[in-house]
């Protein structure tokens, strides 16, 4: 069992997870965290504007060579697009934020992931062939807030856990630990009785239908240990099977057979990791299993 602190105030959310070294956000992976956006700058004035325009033009003579030598690094391609934007708008400047200069941010992200983790050309081709499936996931993951606030409530009567949680603060801490391990580089904040209107997602636990499912931002859970799978649907991930988990896994990258969305693993395939902007080399299988057991063993017999 995971050793959890005994929180005294229901709804209290701890800020650290003991004994678990979680990955920091993917700050180097610019396609994950910010994309390629137009720079914001004031009108420089006529003379200075001409000088900067000449400087940027000179840089663009050499940068294409560096781009080729770097293997097409997306950050360098983005820098070139930003220089072109500055040249085009050198007189009036730009005050608008959020102008995406990358014609294919998903493709750039796949290339960056391929280079970073040494994935094969066949893998990258497969990811691009399945762009319709994974690009919505990538865009949602890239634009997620720094803290994923998840409200938690019971469908009706609270579950009679055995052994019981000391309070709901301890319970939320355990859910956070499980979620953070399942989504390395995400930062979850579970709030018992939180406001569904302002939360990123909402857990409704103890569903009487015995079926867990997702609807919009609501995650209905019979067993709380399927949260990672159902929250994956909130992030627009699809199943790796057509009808039931017993079907042979489908739409997995070359050579892979297991994934949370196939219901046959507690960690993600490389495609889901890439789309979610999760590190491909994070391995918390043992810790996830322990965290899941700490939750599941508390359900009463016959639940």
C-alpha positions as a Markdown table, in Angstrom:
| # | Residue | x | y | z |
|---|---|---|---|---|
| 1 | Unk | 0.0 | 0.0 | 0.0 |
| 2 | Unk | 1.2 | 3.5 | -0.7 |
| 3 | Unk | 2.0 | 5.4 | 2.4 |
| 4 | Unk | -0.3 | 8.5 | 2.5 |
| 5 | Unk | -0.4 | 11.3 | 5.0 |
| 6 | Unk | -3.4 | 11.6 | 7.2 |
| 7 | Unk | -4.9 | 14.9 | 6.1 |
| 8 | Unk | -7.1 | 16.6 | 8.7 |
| 9 | Unk | -9.3 | 18.8 | 6.5 |
| 10 | Unk | -11.6 | 17.2 | 4.0 |
| 11 | Unk | -10.9 | 18.5 | 0.5 |
| 12 | Unk | -7.3 | 19.5 | 1.4 |
| 13 | Unk | -5.1 | 18.9 | -1.6 |
| 14 | Unk | -1.4 | 18.0 | -0.9 |
| 15 | Unk | 1.2 | 19.6 | -3.1 |
| 16 | Unk | 3.8 | 16.8 | -3.1 |
| 17 | Unk | 3.6 | 13.1 | -3.8 |
| 18 | Unk | 6.0 | 11.3 | -1.5 |
| 19 | Unk | 8.5 | 8.8 | -2.9 |
| 20 | Unk | 7.6 | 9.4 | -6.6 |
| 21 | Unk | 9.9 | 11.3 | -8.9 |
| 22 | Unk | 7.5 | 12.8 | -11.5 |
| 23 | Unk | 8.6 | 14.3 | -14.8 |
| 24 | Unk | 8.6 | 18.0 | -15.1 |
| 25 | Unk | 6.5 | 19.6 | -17.8 |
| 26 | Unk | 7.9 | 19.1 | -21.3 |
| 27 | Unk | 9.4 | 22.6 | -21.4 |
| 28 | Unk | 11.9 | 21.8 | -24.1 |
| 29 | Unk | 9.3 | 20.4 | -26.4 |
| 30 | Unk | 8.0 | 23.7 | -27.8 |
| 31 | Unk | 5.4 | 22.0 | -30.0 |
| 32 | Unk | 3.9 | 20.6 | -26.7 |
| 33 | Unk | 3.8 | 23.7 | -24.6 |
| 34 | Unk | 3.4 | 26.7 | -26.8 |
| 35 | Unk | 3.5 | 25.9 | -30.6 |
| 36 | Unk | 5.0 | 28.4 | -33.0 |
| 37 | Unk | 3.3 | 31.7 | -32.5 |
| 38 | Unk | 3.9 | 35.1 | -34.0 |
| 39 | Unk | 6.1 | 37.5 | -32.0 |
| 40 | Unk | 4.4 | 40.5 | -30.3 |
| 41 | Unk | 6.4 | 43.7 | -30.9 |
| 42 | Unk | 5.6 | 47.4 | -31.2 |
| 43 | Unk | 6.2 | 49.5 | -34.3 |
| 44 | Unk | 9.9 | 50.1 | -34.4 |
| 45 | Unk | 9.8 | 53.3 | -36.3 |
| 46 | Unk | 10.9 | 53.8 | -40.0 |
| 47 | Unk | 14.7 | 53.9 | -39.7 |
| 48 | Unk | 15.0 | 51.2 | -37.0 |
| 49 | Unk | 12.4 | 49.1 | -38.9 |
| 50 | Unk | 14.5 | 49.1 | -42.1 |
| 51 | Unk | 17.6 | 48.2 | -40.1 |
| 52 | Unk | 15.9 | 45.2 | -38.4 |
| 53 | Unk | 14.4 | 44.1 | -41.7 |
| 54 | Unk | 17.8 | 44.0 | -43.3 |
| 55 | Unk | 19.2 | 42.1 | -40.3 |
| 56 | Unk | 16.4 | 39.5 | -40.4 |
| 57 | Unk | 16.8 | 39.1 | -44.1 |
| 58 | Unk | 20.5 | 38.5 | -43.7 |
| 59 | Unk | 19.9 | 35.9 | -41.0 |
| 60 | Unk | 17.5 | 34.1 | -43.3 |
| 61 | Unk | 20.3 | 33.6 | -45.8 |
| 62 | Unk | 22.1 | 31.2 | -43.4 |
| 63 | Unk | 19.3 | 29.7 | -41.3 |
| 64 | Unk | 18.1 | 27.3 | -44.0 |
| 65 | Unk | 21.5 | 25.7 | -44.1 |
| 66 | Unk | 21.4 | 25.3 | -40.3 |
| 67 | Unk | 17.9 | 23.9 | -40.5 |
| 68 | Unk | 19.1 | 21.2 | -42.9 |
| 69 | Unk | 22.2 | 20.4 | -40.8 |
| 70 | Unk | 20.0 | 20.2 | -37.6 |
| 71 | Unk | 17.8 | 17.6 | -39.2 |
| 72 | Unk | 14.8 | 19.9 | -39.5 |
| 73 | Unk | 14.6 | 20.9 | -35.9 |
| 74 | Unk | 11.0 | 22.3 | -35.3 |
| 75 | Unk | 12.2 | 25.1 | -33.0 |
| 76 | Unk | 14.6 | 26.4 | -35.7 |
| 77 | Unk | 11.9 | 26.2 | -38.4 |
| 78 | Unk | 9.7 | 28.2 | -36.0 |
| 79 | Unk | 12.4 | 30.8 | -35.5 |
| 80 | Unk | 12.6 | 31.3 | -39.3 |
| 81 | Unk | 8.8 | 31.7 | -39.5 |
| 82 | Unk | 8.9 | 34.3 | -36.8 |
| 83 | Unk | 11.7 | 36.2 | -38.6 |
| 84 | Unk | 9.6 | 36.2 | -41.8 |
| 85 | Unk | 6.6 | 37.5 | -39.8 |
| 86 | Unk | 8.8 | 40.3 | -38.4 |
| 87 | Unk | 9.9 | 41.2 | -41.9 |
| 88 | Unk | 6.4 | 41.2 | -43.2 |
| 89 | Unk | 5.1 | 43.4 | -40.4 |
| 90 | Unk | 8.2 | 45.5 | -39.7 |
| 91 | Unk | 6.4 | 48.8 | -40.1 |
| 92 | Unk | 3.2 | 48.3 | -38.0 |
| 93 | Unk | 4.4 | 45.7 | -35.5 |
| 94 | Unk | 2.1 | 43.2 | -34.0 |
| 95 | Unk | 0.0 | 43.3 | -30.8 |
| 96 | Unk | -2.1 | 40.2 | -31.4 |
| 97 | Unk | -1.3 | 37.1 | -29.4 |
| 98 | Unk | -2.0 | 33.5 | -30.4 |
| 99 | Unk | -1.3 | 33.8 | -34.1 |
| 100 | Unk | -0.1 | 30.2 | -35.0 |
| 101 | Unk | 2.7 | 30.4 | -37.7 |
| 102 | Unk | 3.1 | 26.6 | -38.0 |
| 103 | Unk | 1.0 | 25.3 | -40.9 |
| 104 | Unk | 1.2 | 21.8 | -39.4 |
| 105 | Unk | 1.9 | 21.9 | -35.6 |
| 106 | Unk | 1.0 | 18.2 | -35.2 |
| 107 | Unk | 3.4 | 17.2 | -38.0 |
| 108 | Unk | 6.1 | 19.3 | -36.3 |
| 109 | Unk | 5.4 | 17.7 | -33.0 |
| 110 | Unk | 5.7 | 14.2 | -34.5 |
| 111 | Unk | 9.0 | 15.1 | -36.1 |
| 112 | Unk | 10.3 | 16.5 | -32.8 |
| 113 | Unk | 9.2 | 13.4 | -30.9 |
| 114 | Unk | 10.9 | 11.2 | -33.5 |
| 115 | Unk | 14.2 | 13.1 | -33.2 |
| 116 | Unk | 14.0 | 13.3 | -29.4 |
| 117 | Unk | 13.4 | 9.6 | -28.8 |
| 118 | Unk | 15.0 | 8.0 | -31.9 |
| 119 | Unk | 11.8 | 6.7 | -33.3 |
| 120 | Unk | 11.8 | 5.1 | -36.8 |
| 121 | Unk | 10.7 | 6.6 | -40.0 |
| 122 | Unk | 8.0 | 3.9 | -40.1 |
| 123 | Unk | 6.7 | 5.2 | -36.7 |
| 124 | Unk | 6.6 | 8.8 | -37.9 |
| 125 | Unk | 4.8 | 7.8 | -41.1 |
| 126 | Unk | 2.3 | 5.9 | -39.1 |
| 127 | Unk | 1.7 | 8.8 | -36.8 |
| 128 | Unk | 1.1 | 11.1 | -39.8 |
| 129 | Unk | -1.2 | 8.6 | -41.4 |
| 130 | Unk | -3.3 | 8.7 | -38.3 |
| 131 | Unk | -3.2 | 12.5 | -37.9 |
| 132 | Unk | -7.0 | 12.7 | -38.0 |
| 133 | Unk | -7.1 | 10.4 | -35.0 |
| 134 | Unk | -4.4 | 12.1 | -32.9 |
| 135 | Unk | -4.2 | 15.8 | -33.8 |
| 136 | Unk | -7.3 | 16.8 | -31.8 |
| 137 | Unk | -5.7 | 15.1 | -28.8 |
| 138 | Unk | -2.4 | 16.9 | -29.3 |
| 139 | Unk | -4.1 | 20.3 | -29.6 |
| 140 | Unk | -6.1 | 19.8 | -26.5 |
| 141 | Unk | -3.1 | 18.6 | -24.6 |
| 142 | Unk | -1.0 | 21.5 | -25.8 |
| 143 | Unk | -3.6 | 24.0 | -24.7 |
| 144 | Unk | -4.3 | 22.4 | -21.3 |
| 145 | Unk | -4.0 | 24.6 | -18.2 |
| 146 | Unk | -1.0 | 24.3 | -15.9 |
| 147 | Unk | -3.2 | 22.6 | -13.2 |
| 148 | Unk | -5.8 | 20.1 | -14.2 |
| 149 | Unk | -8.6 | 20.7 | -11.6 |
| 150 | Unk | -10.9 | 17.7 | -11.2 |
| 151 | Unk | -14.0 | 18.0 | -9.1 |
| 152 | Unk | -15.1 | 14.8 | -7.3 |
| 153 | Unk | -18.5 | 13.8 | -6.0 |
| 154 | Unk | -20.5 | 10.6 | -5.5 |
| 155 | Unk | -23.4 | 9.8 | -7.8 |
| 156 | Unk | -25.6 | 9.3 | -4.7 |
| 157 | Unk | -24.6 | 7.5 | -1.5 |
| 158 | Unk | -20.9 | 7.7 | -0.7 |
| 159 | Unk | -19.1 | 4.4 | -1.1 |
| 160 | Unk | -18.5 | 2.5 | 2.1 |
| 161 | Unk | -14.8 | 1.9 | 1.7 |
| 162 | Unk | -13.2 | -0.8 | 3.8 |
| 163 | Unk | -10.8 | 0.1 | 5.1 |
| 164 | Unk | -12.2 | 3.6 | 5.0 |
| 165 | Unk | -10.2 | 6.7 | 4.0 |
| 166 | Unk | -9.3 | 8.9 | 7.0 |
| 167 | Unk | -11.2 | 11.7 | 5.2 |
| 168 | Unk | -11.9 | 12.8 | 1.7 |
| 169 | Unk | -8.6 | 14.8 | 1.7 |
| 170 | Unk | -6.6 | 11.6 | 2.0 |
| 171 | Unk | -8.9 | 10.0 | -0.7 |
| 172 | Unk | -8.2 | 13.0 | -3.1 |
| 173 | Unk | -4.5 | 12.7 | -2.4 |
| 174 | Unk | -4.6 | 9.0 | -3.5 |
| 175 | Unk | -6.5 | 9.9 | -6.7 |
| 176 | Unk | -4.0 | 12.7 | -7.5 |
| 177 | Unk | -1.1 | 10.3 | -7.0 |
| 178 | Unk | -2.7 | 7.8 | -9.4 |
| 179 | Unk | -3.5 | 10.4 | -12.0 |
| 180 | Unk | -0.1 | 12.1 | -11.9 |
| 181 | Unk | 1.7 | 8.8 | -12.3 |
| 182 | Unk | -0.6 | 7.9 | -15.2 |
| 183 | Unk | -0.1 | 11.2 | -16.9 |
| 184 | Unk | 3.5 | 12.2 | -16.3 |
| 185 | Unk | 4.0 | 15.9 | -16.9 |
| 186 | Unk | 0.3 | 16.7 | -16.1 |
| 187 | Unk | -0.4 | 18.3 | -12.8 |
| 188 | Unk | -3.8 | 17.1 | -11.3 |
| 189 | Unk | -5.7 | 18.8 | -8.5 |
| 190 | Unk | -8.6 | 16.7 | -7.2 |
| 191 | Unk | -11.1 | 18.7 | -5.2 |
| 192 | Unk | -13.9 | 16.9 | -3.3 |
| 193 | Unk | -17.1 | 18.7 | -3.8 |
| 194 | Unk | -15.5 | 21.1 | -6.3 |
| 195 | Unk | -17.4 | 23.3 | -8.7 |
| 196 | Unk | -18.1 | 21.4 | -11.9 |
| 197 | Unk | -18.7 | 24.6 | -13.8 |
| 198 | Unk | -15.1 | 25.8 | -13.3 |
| 199 | Unk | -13.3 | 22.4 | -13.2 |
| 200 | Unk | -11.4 | 21.0 | -16.1 |
| 201 | Unk | -13.1 | 17.6 | -15.5 |
| 202 | Unk | -15.6 | 16.2 | -13.1 |
| 203 | Unk | -15.5 | 12.7 | -11.5 |
| 204 | Unk | -18.9 | 11.2 | -10.5 |
| 205 | Unk | -18.0 | 8.1 | -8.5 |
| 206 | Unk | -19.9 | 5.0 | -7.5 |
| 207 | Unk | -22.1 | 4.8 | -10.6 |
| 208 | Unk | -25.1 | 2.5 | -9.9 |
| 209 | Unk | -25.1 | 1.3 | -13.5 |
| 210 | Unk | -21.9 | -0.6 | -12.9 |
| 211 | Unk | -20.5 | 1.0 | -16.1 |
| 212 | Unk | -17.8 | 3.6 | -16.3 |
| 213 | Unk | -18.0 | 6.1 | -19.1 |
| 214 | Unk | -17.2 | 9.7 | -20.1 |
| 215 | Unk | -19.6 | 12.3 | -21.3 |
| 216 | Unk | -18.2 | 15.7 | -22.2 |
| 217 | Unk | -16.0 | 16.7 | -19.2 |
| 218 | Unk | -17.8 | 14.4 | -16.9 |
| 219 | Unk | -16.2 | 11.1 | -15.9 |
| 220 | Unk | -18.6 | 8.5 | -14.5 |
| 221 | Unk | -16.7 | 5.9 | -12.5 |
| 222 | Unk | -17.9 | 2.6 | -11.0 |
| 223 | Unk | -14.3 | 1.8 | -10.1 |
| 224 | Unk | -12.1 | 4.8 | -9.6 |
| 225 | Unk | -9.1 | 2.9 | -11.0 |
| 226 | Unk | -10.3 | 3.3 | -14.5 |
| 227 | Unk | -10.0 | 7.1 | -14.3 |
| 228 | Unk | -6.9 | 7.2 | -16.5 |
| 229 | Unk | -8.8 | 5.5 | -19.4 |
| 230 | Unk | -12.0 | 7.6 | -19.0 |
| 231 | Unk | -10.1 | 10.9 | -18.7 |
| 232 | Unk | -8.3 | 9.9 | -21.9 |
| 233 | Unk | -11.7 | 10.3 | -23.6 |
| 234 | Unk | -11.9 | 13.8 | -22.1 |
| 235 | Unk | -8.7 | 14.5 | -23.9 |
| 236 | Unk | -10.3 | 13.1 | -27.1 |
| 237 | Unk | -8.5 | 9.8 | -27.2 |
| 238 | Unk | -10.3 | 6.9 | -28.8 |
| 239 | Unk | -10.3 | 3.2 | -28.0 |
| 240 | Unk | -7.8 | 0.8 | -29.5 |
| 241 | Unk | -10.6 | -1.7 | -30.0 |
| 242 | Unk | -13.8 | -1.6 | -32.0 |
| 243 | Unk | -16.4 | -2.9 | -29.7 |
| 244 | Unk | -15.2 | -4.5 | -26.4 |
| 245 | Unk | -11.8 | -4.7 | -24.7 |
| 246 | Unk | -11.7 | -8.4 | -25.7 |
| 247 | Unk | -11.2 | -7.4 | -29.3 |
| 248 | Unk | -7.7 | -7.5 | -30.7 |
| 249 | Unk | -6.1 | -4.1 | -30.3 |
| 250 | Unk | -6.4 | -1.8 | -33.3 |
| 251 | Unk | -4.7 | 1.4 | -34.5 |
| 252 | Unk | -1.5 | 0.9 | -32.4 |
| 253 | Unk | 1.9 | 2.0 | -33.7 |
| 254 | Unk | 4.1 | -0.6 | -35.5 |
| 255 | Unk | 5.2 | -3.3 | -33.1 |
| 256 | Unk | 3.1 | -2.2 | -30.1 |
| 257 | Unk | 0.2 | -4.2 | -28.6 |
| 258 | Unk | -0.6 | -2.6 | -25.2 |
| 259 | Unk | -2.1 | 0.7 | -24.0 |
| 260 | Unk | -4.5 | 2.2 | -21.4 |
| 261 | Unk | -6.9 | 2.8 | -24.3 |
| 262 | Unk | -6.8 | -0.8 | -25.2 |
| 263 | Unk | -7.7 | -1.7 | -21.6 |
| 264 | Unk | -4.7 | -4.2 | -21.5 |
| 265 | Unk | -2.1 | -2.0 | -19.8 |
| 266 | Unk | -1.6 | 0.6 | -17.1 |
| 267 | Unk | 0.6 | 2.8 | -19.3 |
| 268 | Unk | 0.2 | 4.4 | -22.7 |
| 269 | Unk | 1.4 | 3.4 | -26.2 |
| 270 | Unk | 3.8 | 5.7 | -27.9 |
| 271 | Unk | 1.0 | 7.2 | -30.1 |
| 272 | Unk | -1.1 | 8.2 | -27.1 |
| 273 | Unk | 2.0 | 9.5 | -25.2 |
| 274 | Unk | 3.0 | 11.6 | -28.3 |
| 275 | Unk | -0.5 | 13.1 | -28.7 |
| 276 | Unk | -0.8 | 13.8 | -25.0 |
| 277 | Unk | 2.6 | 15.4 | -24.9 |
| 278 | Unk | 3.9 | 12.9 | -22.4 |
| 279 | Unk | 7.5 | 11.7 | -22.2 |
| 280 | Unk | 7.9 | 8.4 | -24.2 |
| 281 | Unk | 10.5 | 7.1 | -21.8 |
| 282 | Unk | 8.6 | 7.5 | -18.5 |
| 283 | Unk | 8.1 | 4.2 | -16.8 |
| 284 | Unk | 5.9 | 4.2 | -13.6 |
| 285 | Unk | 4.2 | 0.8 | -14.1 |
| 286 | Unk | 5.1 | -0.5 | -10.6 |
| 287 | Unk | 4.1 | 2.8 | -8.9 |
| 288 | Unk | 0.8 | 3.0 | -10.9 |
| 289 | Unk | 0.0 | -0.6 | -10.0 |
| 290 | Unk | 0.6 | 0.1 | -6.3 |
| 291 | Unk | -1.5 | 3.3 | -6.4 |
| 292 | Unk | -4.3 | 1.4 | -8.1 |
| 293 | Unk | -4.2 | -1.3 | -5.5 |
| 294 | Unk | -4.3 | 1.2 | -2.7 |
| 295 | Unk | -7.6 | 2.4 | -4.1 |
| 296 | Unk | -9.2 | -0.8 | -5.3 |
| 297 | Unk | -8.6 | -2.8 | -2.2 |
| 298 | Unk | -10.8 | -0.4 | -0.3 |
| 299 | Unk | -14.0 | -1.3 | -2.2 |
| 300 | Unk | -16.4 | -3.3 | -0.1 |
| 301 | Unk | -16.9 | -7.0 | -1.1 |
| 302 | Unk | -19.3 | -7.5 | -3.9 |
| 303 | Unk | -19.2 | -3.8 | -5.0 |
